[in-house]
């Protein structure tokens, strides 16, 4: 299914490109050249200046013509569920808590043997083909298997932060939320997460980082969550958590903990510059939740598609941005999004809030591109390595080739004339237009195709895996539209 990603990054220069650097100066370099060597960006400049200079110093050089193509930093997905690609289409049109209890949790509790590896490969393949070079796994469950995910990261060449789920207690019965994964609660302990960190952190040539994934507080002991926060701070471990996702979650914080969602996170030491809170659709601004996020340098991972599909609501992102909160972007999982395409997520994030607030441009396309690149890198504590195209940073690069009738009349010469904006072309485009993807200077996608992953084999094995999961769990796709299959 996948071959080891072992080819060394060679010296390459990309020429005649439109390069959106996403640097602090927001520079877009026209007719640009980017020279990479030993997995790093060595030089950025105009093609006419840089190409002759590099050709005189490099005896072995691959020259890649990027005429009418756009180069951007690799996209960073700050909330993705690796194991859930197998569950695409199996939990449609359900609100969050029913979606979890009646479908997702029973399905996840019935993964066996190699299912988690197949799912991880399937998810990563889709992410790479659509321009994602780094992701934060939101909640690695016990049955999907940490080793399966690690193996998939190693084989595919992607950069990853893997959040191992810490479930501090069985689900509170008073909430009438039945979690089929509770049978494995002993395997999702804080100590097991620390052991995983010690074993895997910064392995796979430094591409793999281990994180904590704190279980969502739903009546579980305050002290148990505080222990997670304390351990994360003590060991310098990144932490992610689903926070205030559904309308009911806000009342749960108030009922069981007598505080707002982010007050809870602050008091349990869950907030930090390496804390990513997913969704945060229902914060309590009056209680100071935005201030807590800003002052702790914590990040909110905005997942607009998931929140809309599950009927959870709309995260108040414009207010967070205005308050100085770092906002990044995530796709969530296939059952609540149907894809892992960050271009689709950027498009929705850039238009959703204008419609909801009846204010066109309340978030502009460039801000959303920053959510998916530099803000994501900052969220993961990797802003000095990835997230923008700058000299010295890792060569995590995506080349987009707008093509076909849906991209017309795109032409880089129109950008030179000031008649066309490459950023809106990107943000309102599609992952289908991704032409080339590099991580650490290694080419993982070329001409839109995966180089180290056998797509046909993964698709076949995914069909086999989901059939077994459905049989063991008893969960099938709902015929919620009363369709007549004949």
Secondary structure, 3 states (H helix, E strand, C coil): CECCCCCCCCCEEEEEEEEECCCCCCCEEEEEEEEEECCEEEEEEEHHHHHHHHHHHCCCCEEEECCCCEEEECEEEEEECHHHHHHCCCCCCCCHHHHHHHHHHHHHCCCCCCHHHHHHHHHHHHHHHCCEEEEEEEEECCCCCHHHHHHHHHHHCCEEEEEEEECCCCCCHHHCCCCHHHHHHHHCCHHHHHHHHHHHCCECCCCEEEEEEECCCCCCCHHHHHHHHHHHHHHCCCEEEEECCCHHHHHHHHHHHCCCHHHHHHHCCCCCCCEEEEECCCCCHHHCHHHHHHHHCCEEEECHHHHHHCCCCCCCHHHHHHCCCEEEECCECHHHCCCCCHHHHHHHHHHHHHHHHCCCCCCCHHHHHHHCCHHHHHHCCCCCCCCCCCCCCECCEEEECCCCHHHCCCCHHHHHCCCCCHHHHHHCCCHHHEEEEEECCEEEEECCEECCECHHHHHHHHHHHHHHHHHHHCCCCCCCCCCCCC
